Amino acid sequence: MASGQMRLDVGESDPIGYRGPTACNIVGITYRQLDYWARTELVEPTVQRAEGSGSQRLYSFDDIVRLRVVKRLLDTGVSLQRVRVALEALQGRGHTLADVTLMSDGSQVFMVDDDDQVIDLVRGGQAVFAIALGPVIEELEGEVTAFPTERAEPIVPTDSADDGPDAAAT
């Protein structure tokens, strides 16, 4: 495995792989993108690296998954630099792509882990809070029945033109 690249644990560990052009077709990227991502160590082939003239890179299934994730994040509008930071932060937190859900708003990349924590991967792992309103409403519907309610008195409109500017304060 390439140094610094996390294992995704979603594929098999057999030493078979996909050549660069095949990986490009599967993921929907250009060979130029694939080559750049390999040279800059964003996604390096883990089955076989290109070493010298005539050698072929071979990408594992895990590598293909990683390539697809990078492509999807780019498609949402996240910059390549932020994708790189997010994937490094994910690896630094000890997570793999197989055990988290990634979300993006087109600028930031967020991770949802098994504990339903949402973490902003681009901003140094700052926690982000999300509140699902459905469960809150259901919870409150049960709780409020234990408390007394009161009927409101009908509001009688007043003629505000006859009252001075301080009429509302009295």
N, C-alpha and C positions, 0 to 999 in steps of 0.2 A: 504494500500500500504506500502511496506517496506520502512523504512527510508532511505533517500538518493537516492532512485531509481526513475527515472523520469517516468512519465506516457507518453505513446506514442500517445494516442488519435487516434488509428487506429482501435480499436476493440470495442466490446460492453462492457457495464459495469455490465452485469448480473453476479451474483455470481456463475457461472459455470466455471469449469476448466478442465484441462487435467492433468492426473496423470503423474508422472515422466517418467515411461517407454514409455508412449504414446508421451510425449513431445520429448523424445530422438528419437523415430522412425520418428516423423514428421521432426525434424531438422537434423537428421543424426549424432548425437553425442552419446557417450557412457554414461551410467548412472553415471559412475565415474566422467566424466567431468561435468555433470549436478549437481551432488552432490557438487563437488568442487566449481563450480561457485555460487551455492546457499550459501554454508558456508562462502565464501569470499565476499559475497554480490555483486558480479558482476551482476548476474541476480537472484533475489529472487522471489519466487512465490508470486503473489499478491492476489490470491483468498484464499489460505490457506497455512499457513506455517506448517512445520512438528514440532509438539510440543510433544515430548515424544514418547515412544515406541508404535508402531502400527499406528501412525498417518501418513497421506499421504500429501505430498505437492500437491497443485493444482495450475497449471499455467494457466493464462488467455491468450487470443489471443494476447494481447499486449506483454506478456512475451514471447510467442512463436516467435513473430516478433523479439524481442530483442535477443533471443537465436540464431535465424537464422542469424542476422546481425553479431553477435560475431563469429559464425562459419564461415561465408563468409570472414570476415576480417582475421581470422586465416588461412583459406585456401589460401589467397593471400600471406601469408608469414609474416604478421604482428605478432609480439610477443604478448602474452597475456597481458603482462605489458603495452604495447603501446595501445592495445585495451581498457584496463581499463582507461588509461589516456585520450584517445580520447573520450570515452563515458562520463567521468566525465567533460571534457572540454565542450562537447556538452550541457550537462545539466547545467553547470555553465553559459553558454551563453544564457540560456533560450530557447533553441531549443529542439524540439522533433525529433525523427527519422522520423516522418510523414511529417515534413516540411523542410527537407534538403535532399540532395543527398550526400552520402559518396563515396569518391574515395580513392584508395590506389595504391601506386607504389610497394607494397610488404614490405615496411618499414614504411613509414609515412601514416597517415590517414588525408585526406583532406575533408572539408565540403564545399558544394556549397549550398548557401541559396537562398531564393526567389529573392534576389537582384543580383544574379549571381556573388556574391563574393566568392572567393575560400580562405578558411582559413585552415592553418595547425593546426590541433587539438593537435598534439603531442608536438609541439614546442611552446606551450603557446599562441596559437591563432595568430601567425604571418601570416599576409596576404601574399598570394601567387598570383602572377600575371600570368594570362593566356591570350594569344591573339589568337583569332580565325582568321586565315588568310583569309578565304573566304570573310567575310565582309570588311576587310581592302582592299583587291584587288578590290572588287566591288566599294567601296567608291573612291579609287584612280583612277579607270578607268573613272569615271565621272568627277573628279576634274582636271586631267591632260590635258583634252581637252581644257581647258581655257588658257593654257600656250603654248608659241611658242616652236617649236622643231627646231632642226638644224641637217643637214646631217653631218656626220663625214667624214673627209678626209681619204682616204684610207691610210693605214700604209704601207710605203715602207720599206721592209727589207733592212738592211744594212749589209755589210760584217763585222761582229764584230771581225774577226781575224786580219784585217788590222788596226783596231782602237786600241788604247791603252786602258788601264784600266779606264781612265778618259773620254772616248769618249761619254759615256751615259750622262755625266754631262754637256756637251757642247751644 
